[in-house]
Amino acid sequence: MIEIIPCINDAMLMETATLADAIWHEYFCSLLTPDQIDYMVARFQSPEAMIRQVDQEHYGYWQVRQDGQLIGYIGLQFQKDRLFLSKLYLRKESSGQGIASGMLQMVYDTGRDYGYDRVWLTCNKHNRHSLDVYAAKGFVQIGEDVTDIGQGYVMDDYFLERVI
């Protein structure tokens, strides 16, 4: 059984941040150096970063659980004109079961519930698997950028958007 549960307190965000650290290290090891992964997790997915995002930057986080086990998470930022899908991650061993499609459907439903007609995201230009998945789900490229994130690191991303 799959459940998608909103993070309603700091303890849930801390648990989600622990999962984020594990997922980022297993998933991004072919795209980024270990040092850059450590830096990005600390900056964007640490407990402190997630708590700040929820408290100050209009974010919401959701845990994805399978039979009670935490296997993934979603992070959304509620922006003025469109919903930003900041994070959608699943443990590698849970992929290929249609769970990510259910997670995306929850994002679309949440967007509609909040009055949005579009959702957008950023995706690493070299992340071919994710780019292909998003294209198959109806996302189209609307831009690209190389963003300096400090410590000599950049995010080299495409911007993708989907009408919901």
Backbone as ProteinMPNN parsed JSONL, in Angstrom:
{"seq_chain_A": "MIEIIPCINDAMLMETATLADAIWHEYFCSLLTPDQIDYMVARFQSPEAMIRQVDQEHYGYWQVRQDGQLIGYIGLQFQKDRLFLSKLYLRKESSGQGIASGMLQMVYDTGRDYGYDRVWLTCNKHNRHSLDVYAAKGFVQIGEDVTDIGQGYVMDDYFLERVI", "coords_chain_A": {"N_chain_A": [[0.831, -1.178, 0.0], [0.564, 2.192, -0.872], [1.194, 5.322, 0.527], [0.878, 8.835, 0.594], [1.969, 11.327, 2.498], [1.535, 14.391, 4.152], [4.222, 16.327, 5.478], [4.058, 17.323, 8.663], [5.375, 18.325, 10.801], [8.514, 19.234, 12.39], [9.948, 16.923, 13.039], [9.112, 15.053, 11.127], [10.112, 16.292, 8.841], [12.837, 16.131, 9.396], [13.236, 13.368, 9.319], [12.635, 12.959, 6.629], [14.69, 14.423, 5.453], [16.88, 12.837, 6.14], [16.358, 10.591, 4.55], [16.527, 11.883, 2.064], [19.27, 12.482, 1.902], [20.35, 9.884, 1.634], [19.104, 9.021, -0.774], [19.995, 10.964, -2.646], [22.73, 10.438, -2.669], [22.771, 7.867, -3.755], [21.518, 8.202, -6.203], [22.557, 10.43, -7.673], [25.248, 9.903, -8.064], [26.372, 9.262, -10.51], [26.197, 11.569, -11.917], [27.151, 13.788, -10.525], [29.909, 14.955, -8.486], [30.981, 13.33, -5.434], [31.552, 15.294, -3.474], [30.096, 17.516, -4.409], [27.509, 16.519, -4.234], [27.298, 16.175, -1.44], [27.51, 18.875, -0.687], [25.234, 20.008, -1.95], [23.136, 18.589, -0.756], [23.463, 19.393, 1.926], [22.958, 22.119, 1.607], [20.401, 22.301, 0.389], [18.738, 20.172, 1.195], [19.031, 19.425, 3.819], [17.959, 18.93, 7.257], [17.727, 21.515, 8.44], [17.594, 23.177, 6.167], [15.233, 22.266, 4.93], [13.309, 22.826, 6.911], [13.539, 25.622, 7.03], [12.717, 26.219, 4.392], [10.011, 25.414, 4.46], [9.035, 27.053, 6.53], [9.639, 29.68, 5.647], [9.692, 29.951, 2.834], [7.479, 29.147, 1.376], [7.135, 26.373, 0.936], [6.079, 22.937, 0.768], [6.347, 19.654, 2.058], [6.104, 16.158, 1.406], [5.894, 12.85, 2.552], [6.524, 9.668, 1.106], [5.25, 6.566, 1.519], [5.547, 3.053, 1.629], [3.793, 0.329, 2.568], [4.155, 1.288, 5.162], [6.878, 1.91, 5.274], [9.29, 4.446, 4.726], [9.908, 5.57, 1.576], [10.242, 7.527, -0.315], [9.947, 11.002, -1.37], [8.329, 14.199, -1.782], [8.716, 17.56, -2.754], [7.265, 20.688, -2.853], [6.964, 24.026, -4.076], [4.971, 26.749, -3.51], [4.366, 29.011, -5.72], [3.807, 32.304, -7.145], [2.546, 32.299, -9.789], [2.643, 29.684, -10.721], [3.039, 26.232, -9.873], [5.891, 24.948, -8.331], [7.671, 22.105, -8.783], [9.843, 21.0, -6.784], [11.179, 18.804, -5.657], [11.135, 15.36, -6.297], [11.531, 12.319, -5.415], [12.528, 8.906, -5.191], [13.369, 5.89, -3.602], [15.802, 3.78, -5.117], [15.271, 0.989, -5.231], [12.537, 0.98, -5.2], [11.64, 1.852, -7.578], [10.08, 1.546, -10.854], [7.606, 0.507, -10.291], [5.4, 2.002, -10.728], [5.007, 3.894, -8.823], [6.148, 6.477, -8.865], [4.618, 7.664, -10.858], [2.166, 7.844, -9.555], [2.945, 9.629, -7.586], [3.447, 11.9, -9.143], [0.843, 12.358, -10.046], [-0.359, 13.116, -7.656], [0.95, 15.554, -7.303], [-0.094, 17.018, -9.505], [-2.828, 17.028, -8.785], [-2.718, 18.412, -6.344], [-1.756, 20.865, -7.264], [-3.95, 21.706, -8.884], [-5.909, 21.846, -6.863], [-4.99, 24.066, -5.485], [-5.424, 26.04, -7.315], [-3.707, 26.338, -9.474], [-2.598, 26.227, -12.906], [-0.432, 25.19, -14.103], [2.582, 23.295, -13.725], [6.0, 23.364, -12.885], [9.503, 22.507, -13.233], [13.002, 21.911, -12.524], [15.656, 20.218, -14.181], [18.587, 18.359, -14.261], [20.713, 18.722, -17.036], [22.067, 16.497, -17.951], [20.757, 14.35, -17.009], [19.446, 12.025, -18.353], [17.569, 9.89, -18.073], [15.555, 10.895, -16.266], [14.767, 13.17, -17.72], [13.655, 11.949, -19.989], [11.522, 10.554, -18.794], [9.962, 12.689, -17.759], [9.315, 13.98, -20.186], [7.734, 12.003, -21.37], [5.602, 12.188, -19.668], [4.386, 14.491, -20.413], [5.679, 16.925, -20.006], [7.304, 19.866, -21.182], [10.214, 21.444, -22.524], [11.067, 24.636, -21.42], [13.079, 26.387, -21.072], [16.491, 27.025, -20.05], [19.36, 26.992, -17.876], [22.436, 27.871, -16.278], [23.244, 27.778, -13.054], [24.933, 29.358, -10.505], [25.733, 27.946, -7.495], [27.38, 28.324, -5.42], [30.569, 27.716, -3.703], [32.038, 26.983, -5.933], [30.417, 25.324, -7.427], [27.858, 24.474, -9.814], [24.464, 24.412, -11.026], [23.354, 22.856, -13.797], [20.836, 23.092, -15.698], [17.754, 22.134, -17.359], [14.64, 23.775, -17.787], [11.435, 22.66, -17.223], [7.983, 22.309, -18.058], [4.503, 21.691, -17.42], [1.144, 21.675, -18.371], [-1.572, 21.537, -16.186]], "CA_chain_A": [[0.0, 0.0, 0.0], [1.314, 3.441, -0.982], [0.6, 6.495, 1.154], [1.598, 10.094, 0.456], [1.577, 11.965, 3.754], [2.205, 15.683, 4.345], [5.103, 16.525, 6.634], [3.334, 18.3, 9.473], [6.193, 18.812, 11.918], [9.958, 19.198, 12.144], [10.439, 15.541, 13.119], [8.885, 14.432, 9.819], [11.072, 16.893, 7.909], [14.156, 15.569, 9.709], [13.231, 11.999, 8.784], [12.668, 13.099, 5.175], [16.037, 14.876, 5.114], [17.758, 11.663, 6.231], [16.116, 9.832, 3.32], [17.059, 12.673, 0.943], [20.715, 12.276, 1.873], [20.605, 8.545, 1.08], [18.678, 8.967, -2.184], [20.877, 11.789, -3.467], [24.018, 9.756, -2.834], [22.633, 6.708, -4.635], [21.008, 8.572, -7.514], [23.347, 11.429, -8.402], [26.667, 9.553, -8.091], [26.86, 9.218, -11.897], [26.06, 12.902, -12.516], [27.837, 14.801, -9.731], [30.956, 14.43, -7.61], [30.514, 13.152, -4.044], [31.622, 16.565, -2.753], [28.979, 18.366, -4.818], [26.296, 15.933, -3.648], [27.309, 16.56, -0.024], [27.248, 20.315, -0.604], [23.855, 20.289, -2.33], [22.257, 18.048, 0.291], [23.564, 20.294, 3.079], [22.382, 23.426, 1.291], [19.009, 22.272, -0.051], [17.94, 19.053, 1.686], [19.306, 19.139, 5.234], [16.798, 19.279, 8.092], [17.642, 22.974, 8.594], [17.145, 23.758, 4.896], [13.819, 21.932, 4.717], [12.511, 23.581, 7.879], [13.538, 27.011, 6.545], [11.88, 26.295, 3.183], [8.606, 25.334, 4.864], [8.686, 28.204, 7.369], [9.874, 31.0, 5.058], [9.76, 30.005, 1.37], [6.229, 28.616, 0.796], [7.299, 24.969, 0.542], [5.471, 21.831, 1.476], [6.987, 18.363, 1.806], [5.29, 14.975, 1.616], [6.581, 11.566, 2.584], [5.901, 8.57, 0.372], [5.462, 5.347, 2.303], [5.039, 1.79, 1.095], [3.614, -0.58, 3.706], [4.69, 1.947, 6.347], [8.296, 2.259, 5.12], [9.572, 5.673, 3.994], [10.615, 5.204, 0.342], [10.399, 8.656, -1.217], [9.415, 12.275, -0.893], [7.972, 15.246, -2.736], [8.814, 18.923, -2.257], [6.608, 21.663, -3.727], [6.971, 25.425, -3.667], [3.764, 27.408, -3.989], [4.785, 30.291, -6.267], [2.699, 33.194, -7.514], [1.832, 31.954, -11.014], [2.66, 28.256, -11.035], [3.551, 25.356, -8.825], [7.249, 24.476, -8.595], [7.998, 20.762, -8.302], [11.239, 21.128, -6.395], [11.771, 17.487, -5.389], [10.335, 14.146, -6.426], [12.554, 11.28, -5.359], [12.102, 7.588, -4.752], [14.48, 4.939, -3.466], [16.045, 3.025, -6.343], [14.617, -0.327, -5.202], [11.09, 1.156, -5.318], [11.297, 2.329, -8.92], [9.538, 0.561, -11.771], [6.351, -0.032, -9.772], [4.333, 2.972, -10.961], [4.867, 4.781, -7.664], [6.467, 7.847, -9.281], [3.449, 8.178, -11.588], [1.213, 8.232, -8.522], [3.475, 10.832, -6.955], [3.183, 13.013, -10.067], [-0.595, 12.633, -10.03], [-0.609, 13.883, -6.44], [1.42, 16.917, -7.582], [-1.093, 17.657, -10.373], [-4.046, 17.234, -8.002], [-2.437, 19.49, -5.39], [-1.72, 22.096, -8.043], [-5.332, 22.091, -9.224], [-6.582, 22.224, -5.617], [-4.533, 25.408, -5.125], [-5.772, 26.974, -8.374], [-2.669, 26.454, -10.504], [-2.852, 25.528, -14.172], [0.85, 24.692, -14.601], [3.619, 22.894, -12.782], [7.301, 23.409, -13.549], [10.604, 21.911, -12.494], [14.324, 21.956, -13.147], [16.241, 18.885, -14.277], [19.963, 18.352, -14.754], [20.766, 18.483, -18.481], [22.67, 15.192, -18.243], [19.93, 13.33, -16.37], [18.652, 11.553, -19.492], [16.427, 9.082, -17.633], [14.495, 11.766, -15.753], [14.27, 13.995, -18.828], [12.78, 11.1, -20.804], [10.295, 10.296, -18.025], [9.148, 13.907, -17.747], [8.776, 14.183, -21.536], [6.649, 11.031, -21.543], [4.488, 12.633, -18.826], [3.811, 15.709, -20.966], [6.456, 18.134, -19.721], [8.048, 20.407, -22.314], [11.302, 22.334, -22.135], [10.721, 26.049, -21.586], [14.266, 27.197, -20.865], [17.654, 26.37, -19.459], [20.233, 27.934, -17.195], [23.514, 27.39, -15.431], [23.094, 28.571, -11.843], [26.01, 29.267, -9.525], [25.171, 27.658, -6.174], [28.415, 28.547, -4.418], [31.67, 26.765, -3.514], [32.525, 26.554, -7.243], [29.475, 24.393, -8.031], [26.741, 25.022, -10.584], [23.394, 23.521, -11.469], [23.225, 22.997, -15.236], [19.496, 22.528, -15.773], [16.648, 22.515, -18.227], [13.377, 24.093, -17.123], [10.355, 21.912, -17.854], [6.678, 22.731, -17.575], [3.353, 20.903, -17.877], [-0.172, 22.194, -18.045], [-2.327, 20.572, -15.381]], "C_chain_A": [[0.884, 1.253, 0.0], [0.52, 4.557, -0.314], [1.499, 7.701, 0.884], [1.073, 11.0, 1.56], [2.28, 13.314, 3.89], [3.089, 15.678, 5.588], [4.495, 17.655, 7.466], [4.14, 18.813, 10.663], [7.676, 18.641, 11.572], [10.512, 17.781, 12.192], [10.246, 14.822, 11.782], [9.847, 14.995, 8.775], [12.471, 16.336, 8.146], [14.278, 14.146, 9.169], [13.331, 12.02, 7.256], [14.061, 13.535, 4.714], [17.039, 13.725, 5.178], [17.603, 10.789, 4.984], [16.701, 10.564, 2.117], [18.56, 12.461, 0.797], [21.048, 10.923, 1.235], [20.26, 8.484, -0.406], [19.629, 9.767, -3.06], [22.215, 11.097, -3.698], [23.913, 8.524, -3.725], [22.273, 7.129, -6.055], [21.961, 9.456, -8.316], [24.825, 11.076, -8.543], [27.22, 9.477, -9.52], [26.825, 10.591, -12.564], [26.903, 13.966, -11.825], [28.933, 14.148, -8.904], [30.38, 14.22, -6.208], [30.534, 14.452, -3.24], [30.464, 17.484, -3.123], [27.663, 17.827, -4.264], [26.204, 16.322, -2.174], [26.932, 18.031, 0.149], [25.775, 20.616, -0.886], [22.863, 19.751, -1.295], [22.28, 18.981, 1.499], [22.84, 21.616, 2.813], [20.875, 23.374, 1.044], [18.139, 21.204, 0.61], [18.289, 18.627, 3.104], [18.038, 19.439, 6.036], [16.621, 20.791, 8.225], [17.119, 23.64, 7.326], [15.664, 23.492, 4.67], [12.918, 22.715, 5.669], [12.421, 25.043, 7.451], [12.626, 27.161, 5.332], [10.394, 26.285, 3.536], [8.192, 26.601, 5.622], [8.725, 29.536, 6.631], [9.698, 31.081, 3.543], [8.573, 29.331, 0.673], [6.354, 27.204, 0.255], [6.373, 24.084, 1.35], [6.225, 20.57, 1.104], [6.008, 17.252, 2.154], [6.193, 13.75, 1.639], [5.791, 10.56, 1.761], [6.275, 7.292, 1.111], [4.82, 4.16, 1.593], [4.998, 0.798, 2.253], [4.279, -0.027, 4.97], [6.129, 2.402, 6.248], [8.452, 3.526, 4.28], [10.44, 5.347, 2.784], [10.85, 6.375, -0.6], [9.83, 9.918, -0.607], [9.177, 13.226, -2.051], [8.157, 16.581, -2.033], [8.21, 19.873, -3.275], [6.783, 23.058, -3.166], [5.779, 26.102, -4.339], [4.115, 28.831, -4.412], [3.568, 31.081, -6.751], [1.882, 32.654, -8.696], [1.758, 30.471, -11.326], [3.297, 27.498, -9.88], [4.938, 24.854, -9.235], [7.434, 23.108, -7.959], [9.491, 20.751, -8.027], [11.904, 19.77, -6.24], [10.729, 16.398, -5.61], [11.326, 13.005, -6.534], [11.995, 10.019, -4.724], [13.339, 6.718, -4.624], [14.577, 4.085, -4.718], [15.287, 1.701, -6.358], [13.093, -0.232, -5.309], [10.672, 1.641, -6.698], [10.754, 1.183, -9.763], [8.229, -0.062, -11.323], [5.169, 0.905, -10.001], [4.151, 3.965, -9.83], [5.13, 6.234, -8.058], [5.315, 8.461, -10.065], [2.366, 8.618, -10.606], [1.641, 9.494, -7.796], [3.209, 12.05, -7.839], [1.698, 13.36, -10.083], [-0.978, 13.433, -8.787], [-0.175, 15.337, -6.626], [0.389, 17.66, -8.434], [-2.357, 17.985, -9.589], [-3.866, 18.368, -7.006], [-2.41, 20.825, -6.113], [-3.115, 22.598, -8.387], [-6.094, 22.566, -7.98], [-6.214, 23.643, -5.184], [-4.735, 26.431, -6.242], [-4.708, 27.183, -9.443], [-3.113, 25.743, -11.786], [-1.576, 24.963, -14.787], [1.74, 24.279, -13.444], [4.939, 22.932, -13.552], [8.363, 22.83, -12.633], [11.912, 22.193, -13.211], [14.872, 20.537, -13.15], [17.636, 19.009, -14.88], [19.994, 17.956, -16.228], [21.318, 17.109, -18.844], [21.888, 14.027, -17.63], [18.93, 12.785, -17.4], [17.432, 10.76, -19.06], [15.271, 9.964, -17.162], [13.923, 12.65, -16.848], [13.313, 13.195, -19.71], [11.459, 10.817, -20.095], [9.398, 11.527, -18.044], [8.558, 14.207, -19.129], [7.599, 13.245, -21.79], [5.412, 11.421, -20.733], [3.921, 13.979, -19.268], [4.525, 16.997, -20.628], [7.204, 18.566, -20.984], [9.117, 21.359, -21.79], [10.895, 23.767, -22.423], [11.922, 26.963, -21.382], [15.396, 26.359, -20.311], [18.51, 27.431, -18.801], [21.346, 27.175, -16.487], [23.532, 28.327, -14.228], [24.251, 28.306, -10.889], [25.385, 29.048, -8.149], [26.222, 27.781, -5.067], [29.45, 27.441, -4.376], [32.216, 26.218, -4.842], [31.597, 25.587, -7.965], [28.382, 25.139, -8.79], [25.683, 23.943, -10.757], [23.172, 23.848, -12.94], [21.917, 22.311, -15.639], [18.685, 22.994, -16.977], [15.475, 22.865, -17.327], [12.278, 23.393, -17.916], [9.028, 22.353, -17.244], [5.594, 21.836, -18.166], [2.079, 21.609, -17.457], [-0.902, 21.114, -17.262], [-3.8, 20.917, -15.426]], "O_chain_A": [[1.832, 1.353, 0.778], [-0.676, 4.716, -0.56], [2.725, 7.6, 0.938], [-0.094, 11.391, 1.567], [3.502, 13.381, 3.758], [2.739, 15.095, 6.614], [4.429, 18.8, 7.02], [3.655, 19.635, 11.441], [8.032, 17.99, 10.59], [11.451, 17.463, 11.462], [11.118, 14.066, 11.353], [10.34, 14.258, 7.922], [13.211, 16.097, 7.192], [15.316, 13.772, 8.622], [14.028, 11.197, 6.663], [14.551, 13.059, 3.69], [17.949, 13.652, 4.353], [18.59, 10.307, 4.429], [17.305, 9.939, 1.244], [19.059, 12.28, -0.314], [21.936, 10.84, 0.387], [21.034, 7.956, -1.204], [20.032, 9.288, -4.12], [22.771, 11.162, -4.794], [24.887, 8.172, -4.391], [22.684, 6.475, -7.013], [22.145, 9.243, -9.515], [25.589, 11.871, -9.089], [28.428, 9.615, -9.713], [27.363, 10.76, -13.658], [27.325, 14.934, -12.457], [28.9, 12.944, -8.649], [29.399, 14.864, -5.838], [29.647, 14.692, -2.422], [29.907, 18.159, -2.257], [26.795, 18.605, -3.868], [25.147, 16.753, -1.712], [26.137, 18.382, 1.021], [25.142, 21.381, -0.159], [21.86, 20.401, -0.999], [21.227, 19.323, 2.036], [22.186, 22.161, 3.703], [20.149, 24.287, 1.438], [16.913, 21.32, 0.587], [17.869, 17.556, 3.541], [17.143, 20.127, 5.546], [15.502, 21.297, 8.134], [16.301, 24.557, 7.394], [14.924, 24.388, 4.264], [11.869, 23.212, 5.259], [11.345, 25.639, 7.504], [11.851, 28.114, 5.249], [9.613, 27.054, 2.977], [7.119, 27.152, 5.376], [7.942, 30.434, 6.94], [9.566, 32.182, 3.009], [8.667, 28.984, -0.504], [5.753, 26.87, -0.765], [5.945, 24.428, 2.452], [6.689, 20.426, -0.027], [5.194, 17.382, 3.068], [7.13, 13.632, 0.849], [4.561, 10.591, 1.722], [7.451, 6.981, 1.302], [3.723, 4.248, 1.042], [6.027, 0.468, 2.842], [4.884, -0.768, 5.745], [6.569, 3.211, 7.065], [7.814, 3.66, 3.235], [11.577, 4.899, 2.937], [11.58, 6.239, -1.582], [9.306, 9.916, 0.507], [9.739, 13.081, -3.137], [7.803, 16.728, -0.863], [8.604, 19.862, -4.441], [6.756, 23.264, -1.952], [5.603, 26.037, -5.556], [4.159, 29.743, -3.587], [2.445, 30.576, -6.759], [0.658, 32.564, -8.608], [0.909, 30.041, -12.108], [3.994, 28.064, -9.038], [5.128, 24.391, -10.36], [7.362, 22.969, -6.738], [10.3, 20.521, -8.926], [13.055, 19.591, -6.64], [9.588, 16.51, -5.162], [11.89, 12.75, -7.599], [11.124, 10.058, -3.855], [14.251, 6.801, -5.445], [13.563, 3.711, -5.307], [14.72, 1.326, -7.385], [12.424, -1.25, -5.49], [9.483, 1.821, -6.961], [10.939, 0.01, -9.439], [7.782, -1.05, -11.905], [4.064, 0.642, -9.526], [3.239, 4.791, -9.871], [4.405, 7.13, -7.624], [5.062, 9.66, -9.948], [1.724, 9.649, -10.806], [0.811, 10.327, -7.435], [2.796, 13.101, -7.35], [1.338, 14.536, -10.129], [-1.824, 14.324, -8.856], [-0.856, 16.251, -6.16], [0.035, 18.798, -8.127], [-2.899, 19.083, -9.709], [-4.762, 19.197, -6.84], [-2.975, 21.806, -5.631], [-3.423, 23.775, -8.203], [-6.827, 23.553, -8.03], [-7.032, 24.343, -4.586], [-4.271, 27.565, -6.131], [-4.807, 28.119, -10.237], [-3.894, 24.792, -11.751], [-1.611, 24.338, -15.847], [1.666, 24.828, -12.345], [4.988, 22.574, -14.729], [8.158, 22.679, -11.429], [11.927, 22.652, -14.353], [14.595, 19.749, -12.245], [17.829, 19.686, -15.89], [19.373, 16.969, -16.621], [21.058, 16.611, -19.94], [22.301, 12.871, -17.72], [17.731, 13.053, -17.324], [16.355, 10.939, -19.629], [14.138, 9.796, -17.611], [12.711, 12.859, -16.898], [12.276, 13.709, -20.129], [10.399, 10.837, -20.721], [8.202, 11.418, -18.315], [7.412, 14.646, -19.224], [6.587, 13.652, -22.36], [4.297, 11.026, -21.076], [3.072, 14.55, -18.583], [4.016, 18.074, -20.938], [7.675, 17.73, -21.755], [8.947, 21.995, -20.749], [10.438, 24.085, -23.52], [11.801, 28.182, -21.504], [15.27, 25.148, -20.129], [18.407, 28.616, -19.117], [21.208, 26.0, -16.146], [23.801, 29.521, -14.363], [24.511, 27.162, -10.516], [24.596, 29.873, -7.689], [25.983, 27.39, -3.925], [29.248, 26.364, -4.936], [32.787, 25.128, -4.879], [31.959, 25.075, -9.025], [28.031, 26.272, -8.459], [25.953, 22.746, -10.654], [22.84, 24.981, -13.287], [21.89, 21.106, -15.891], [18.896, 24.075, -17.526], [15.334, 22.316, -16.234], [12.206, 23.522, -19.138], [8.959, 22.721, -16.071], [5.743, 21.296, -19.262], [1.956, 22.079, -16.326], [-0.863, 19.936, -17.616], [-4.614, 20.228, -14.812]]}, "name": "protein", "num_of_chains": 1, "seq": "MIEIIPCINDAMLMETATLADAIWHEYFCSLLTPDQIDYMVARFQSPEAMIRQVDQEHYGYWQVRQDGQLIGYIGLQFQKDRLFLSKLYLRKESSGQGIASGMLQMVYDTGRDYGYDRVWLTCNKHNRHSLDVYAAKGFVQIGEDVTDIGQGYVMDDYFLERVI"}
